[in-house]
Amino acid sequence: MSYAAPIFAPVRPDAQLPPVSVNLYSDTQTRPSPAMKAAMMEAELGDEQHGDDPTVHALCDRMAALLGKEAAVFLPSGTMCNQIAILTHCRPGDEILAHESAHIVGSEGGGPAALAGVSVRGLRGPRGLFDAETLRAAFREKRRNAPPQSLVEVEQTANFGGGVVWPQAQLDAVLAAAHEQGLATHMDGARLMNAVVAAGIPAAEMVAGCDSVWLDFTKGLGAPLGAVLCGAASFIDAAWQWKQRLGGSMRQAGLCAAGCLYALDHNIDRLAEDHANAAVLARGLAQLPGVTVEAPETNLVFFDVAATGMTADGFAKACRARGLMLSTMGRTRVRACTHLDVDRVGVEEGLRIMRAVLSAA
Ligand SMILES: *Cc1c(COP(=O)(O)O)cnc(C)c1O
C-alpha cells in the first residue's frame, strides 16, 4: 500500500515568500478578534458529547430559531455538515442532484462516494445555479436498474458560480420540484448569511423549502471553528449518530460555540461592508488591461486573466511574491474574496499590487 503524496501545497508556509500584506485568498483566513476571543474565554462549558455544554445548546437553539427549523447540531466544519446531511438523507447506491460546480462535487475529497456510497449527478446552469426545468429533466423514472434519487442539493451563495445569490423564486421552484418528486432538499449554506444580507430576505424565509441547511462560522463570520446543521428534530437525531460515528462529537466545544454566538451578534450586518468592498474591487479590476471581471453579488470576485497572457497560477504567484494572496479557480480564473480582515485601504493596496504585476509582465 502506498499513499499519494500531498498535492495541495504548501503544507507549511513557504519561508522564502514575503509576509502577506493583503489577504484576499478566502474569508476562511480571518483571525478571531480580541473581543471574540474574550467571549470564548468567558464561555460556560460542559461535555458536549454528553449533552452538557450550555454554550453549545445556546448556539444550537439560536440557529434553529434563526433558520426556522426544529433542531440543530454543532459540528466542527462545513464539510462535515454536508457529509453528515448526505449520510442521513441517503442510502448507498442513491443519486444526489446538485450543480456540477458544487462544493460537494469537487471540493470534499469525493466524500459522497467515499462515505455515503452515493453518486452525484451534476446539473448545468449559469453561475452555479440551475432551474426547476433542468432539475425535472434530470429526474429518473423509478426502475430496478436506475439509481434511486433521494436528495437535491443547492449552494447558497454558489461559491464557484461567483458568490451568486439564488433568486428566491428560482430557489423556491427548485425545492418545490424536488419535494413533488419525493426527494429531500439540502442547502450548503457556507455563506448563507452573505446571501441573506445581500438579498434582504430573512434567513428563515430564504431556507423555508430546505429540509436541512447549515451555516459556516469560519467564512465571513470570522470564527475560528464551527458550523451548525439544522433540520427537523428526527433528522438531527439521526445526524447526531453520524456525528458520533465520524468522531465529530466533541467535549468542551462551548469554547468554540461562544465564538459563533459572538459572530451572530456582531458579524452579520457588517457583511454588507465586505460586499461593498467586493464591488470596489471589481470596479478596479475592470480597469486592468486583459482582466475580465464577473460582476460580484456578495464577497467573492471572480475574474479571468486569459487575455493578459498569464495563467491564473502564474498571476497568483506573481501577486503573492508582492504580498497579495489570491486563490485560483481553473486555468485562467482567479478568485478574490473580501472579509472582515480587509478594509477599503487593503482592497486599494491589492489593486495596486495587481496593476504592478500586470505592468511588469
Ligand atoms: C468552505 C465551503 C464548504 C466547506 O466548509 P468547511 O468549513 O471549510 O469544511 C462547503 N461548501 C462551500 C460552498 C464552501 O465554500
The ligand as an ORCA input file, in Angstrom:
! r2SCAN-3c Opt
* xyz 0 1
  C     -15.994     26.370      2.579
  C     -17.144     25.671      1.963
  C     -17.542     24.415      2.431
  C     -16.782     23.647      3.472
  O     -16.713     24.281      4.693
  P     -15.521     23.953      5.718
  O     -15.986     24.590      6.975
  O     -14.294     24.576      5.124
  O     -15.414     22.475      5.801
  C     -18.654     23.841      1.854
  N     -19.339     24.470      0.876
  C     -18.982     25.668      0.397
  C     -19.791     26.296     -0.666
  C     -17.861     26.306      0.903
  O     -17.497     27.489      0.407
*
